[in-house]
Amino acid sequence: MKAAIKPRINLDDRTPLQEVIPLATPFVLFVDPASACNFLCPFCPTGHRDLIEQTGRFQGVMKFDLFCKVIDELDGFAEPVKVLRMYKDGEPFLNKNLARMVAYAKQSGQIGYIDTTTNGSLMTPERLGPVLEAGLDKINISVDGMSNEQYKRFTGFDFDFDAFVENVKWLDANRGDCEVAIKIPGELISEAQKQDFYDTFGNYCDRIFIENFAPCWPEFDVEAFTGVTIREGIYQQPVTPTDTCPYIFYSMSVNADGLVSSCFLDWGRKLLIGDANKQSLQEIWNSGAMNALRRQHLEGRRCDNGVCSKCGQLTHCLPDNIDAYRDELLPKLLSYAGSEIDDRAPGGAAVQSVAS
């Protein structure tokens, strides 16, 4: 097997956030090509159409003109964004402009690296080839079963597993410099199938990994929807108590309709900090709403936030921990933000006045 058994995220050589916060330029920008998905996975909020309908969330694809506006406005930051993550809530390949988007972002000179995550159902050579040619740096492929029957049971989708495997092989043969990572939730397959997973895909990717389910989405009970008891972290690591979200200090997420979330797990649109249709990204990154949320976390009051308090990302998926540095980071944030801190954080309780 040529692939390394390694998680899709980079756990080594990470920048110590306590040394760089506050950031004038986000390290990571999530831009969602599509908020809809063709799968009905029980372990994902987007798979529950009734829940999504209750939120009133836009279900569709991002318009190309809006994407171009977002990329153009990266020029307003002091430095290029390190990573553009072209995924969030839905299936990116539902957007027929995906290749054009990747090409536009690559040619902007404002982004160092572009990746995406797909369920692979639309990953045909005809759709994938132009995306690779556009310059995609990495593709994460989520496998949701090892047979047509398992896919139907877990995703509600009539999946051609054999054709999917052939498409993965085509990707490996034509990917150029694009890194390929393939992962599967271990709860979906038997012990015997775990070796089959490695045997089937291990020679056609750079990284391969069997993950665990994780209660990462706020206000979405993965255990209740799947019947699985979660005892470990997503990468088999111990569950670690963590109180301060690091993501809000180095990333933000542009949803498919242009509304901007402070968090890439904001499936219910309760952590909105701006609107890219009307505001610049720099304005949103330094907004009073975003800074109020950062302050709330640095003051150790995450659990005052009705949404953040219900997030399992910090305990089950977190690669960074800045809890020990809150006292030194808070005055830096207040000095950087000045008067740009709202009285109330998105999703949370009132924030004290800056003068207090």
Secondary structure, DSSP 4 states (H G I P E B T S, - for coil): --SEE--SS--SS---GGGTPSPSS-SEEEE-SBS--S---TTSGGG-HHHHHHHT---SB--HHHHHHHHHGGGGSSS-BSEEE--SSS-GGGSTTHHHHHHHHHHHSSBS-EEEEE-STT--HHHHHHHHHHT--EEEEE---SSHHHHHHHHSS---HHHHHHHHHHHHHH-TT-EEEEEEEGGGS-HHHHHHHHHHHTTS-SEEEEE-----STT--HHHHH-PPP-S-TTSPPP----S-SHHHHEEEE-TTSEEESSTT-TTS-SEEEETTTS-HHHHHT-HHHHHHHHHHHTT-GGGSTTGGG--HHHHT-S---GGGHHHHHHHHHHHHTT---SB-TTSPBPPPTT-
